[in-house]
Amino acid sequence: MNRWRTLQRSTNKDTDHDAVVAKLRALGATVVESFKPLDLLVGYLGVTMLVEIKGAPGPRGGRSKRGQKLRDSQSDFIATWQGAPPLVVTLADCVEQVEAEMRRARSVVVREV
């Protein structure tokens, strides 16, 4: 089971990366740390999500030195991704966003073609 926890190591983890992973795992989600193109592959209650972790804005609402915006490669990936929209989360809102996305995804009725 542990062999799927990390697909690729990253030297530039977001500050809150480990705490977000811990919160999602405590929720009961399966979390694979992929780092590229986005940080996490998360499975929860039958729903699979791509998740990118970003630090919270600075005390005055600005960006920290490392910044909160997506890299160009991440923006390009998201723009061309044809699956469910990836989530961009912070430590403060990761569980709420994952639970909201899970509820949204589970409420979608898939019609056979």
Secondary structure, 3 states (H helix, E strand, C coil): CHHHCECCCCCCCCCCHHHHHHHHHHHCCEEEECCCCCCEEEEECCEEEEEEECCCCCCCCCCCCCCCCCCHHHHHHHHHCCCCCCEEECCCCHHHHHHHHHHHHHHCCCCCC
